[in-house]
């Protein structure tokens, strides 16, 4: 059984984008540079974490841990896990998604 707080976190009042990009903020990912990934994604998309691009193409989110510490830093785009990401890797991936 879940508490109301746990149940409520699955809902949002903001519409989601066509694509989702989740950056892991677990300890291993943080130590291996997930903050740099966040910075380049926010700059490239022109939005902050938790927001969706104005054209509704990409929602940018964070996760506390995705359980893939061995391949940190990790991003998850539309459910596909990508490990050992660099800022250049994530920018290249997101550019494909941000413009239909």
C-alpha positions in Angstrom: 0.0 0.0 0.0 1.3 3.5 -0.8 0.9 6.6 1.1 -0.8 9.7 -0.4 2.6 11.3 -0.9 3.9 8.4 -2.9 0.8 8.1 -5.0 0.7 11.8 -5.8 4.2 12.0 -7.2 3.0 10.1 -10.4 0.8 13.0 -11.4 1.6 16.3 -12.9 -0.4 19.3 -14.0 2.0 20.1 -16.9 1.7 18.3 -20.2 4.5 15.9 -21.1 6.5 16.2 -24.2 6.5 13.7 -27.1 9.9 12.5 -25.8 11.3 12.2 -22.2 14.9 12.7 -21.2 15.7 11.6 -17.6 19.1 12.3 -16.1 20.1 10.1 -13.2 21.3 12.0 -10.0 22.3 8.9 -8.0 25.6 9.1 -6.2 27.7 7.3 -8.9 26.2 9.5 -11.7 26.7 12.6 -9.6 30.3 11.8 -9.0 30.9 11.0 -12.7 29.4 14.2 -14.0 25.6 14.1 -14.2 25.5 17.8 -13.3 27.4 18.6 -16.5 24.9 16.6 -18.4 22.1 18.6 -16.9 23.8 21.9 -17.6 24.2 21.2 -21.3 20.7 19.7 -21.7 19.1 22.8 -20.1 21.2 25.1 -22.3 20.5 23.1 -25.5 16.7 22.9 -24.8 16.3 26.3 -23.2 14.3 24.8 -20.3 15.0 23.7 -16.7 14.6 20.3 -15.2 11.0 19.4 -14.8 9.9 21.5 -17.8 8.9 20.7 -21.4 10.1 22.5 -24.5 7.7 25.1 -25.9 7.1 22.9 -29.0 6.1 20.0 -26.6 8.8 17.7 -28.1 11.0 17.0 -25.0 10.4 16.8 -21.3 13.5 17.0 -19.1 13.4 15.2 -15.8 15.6 13.8 -13.1 15.6 10.5 -11.2 17.3 9.9 -7.9 18.8 6.6 -9.2 18.0 4.4 -12.2 20.1 1.5 -10.8 22.7 1.5 -13.5 25.6 2.7 -11.4 28.2 0.7 -13.2 27.7 2.7 -16.4 27.4 6.1 -14.8 26.6 8.8 -15.7 23.3 7.6 -17.1 20.4 9.2 -19.1 17.2 7.5 -20.1 15.6 8.7 -23.3 12.1 7.4 -24.0 12.9 4.4 -21.8 16.2 3.5 -23.4 19.1 3.6 -20.9 22.4 5.2 -22.2 25.5 4.9 -19.9 28.9 6.5 -19.7 27.5 9.7 -21.2 29.4 12.8 -22.0 28.0 16.3 -22.5 28.6 15.9 -26.3 26.8 12.5 -26.3 23.7 13.9 -24.7 23.6 17.0 -26.9 23.8 14.9 -30.0 21.0 12.7 -28.8 18.7 15.5 -27.8 19.2 17.5 -31.0 17.6 14.6 -32.9 14.5 14.7 -30.6 14.0 18.4 -30.1 12.9 19.3 -33.6 10.3 17.1 -35.3 
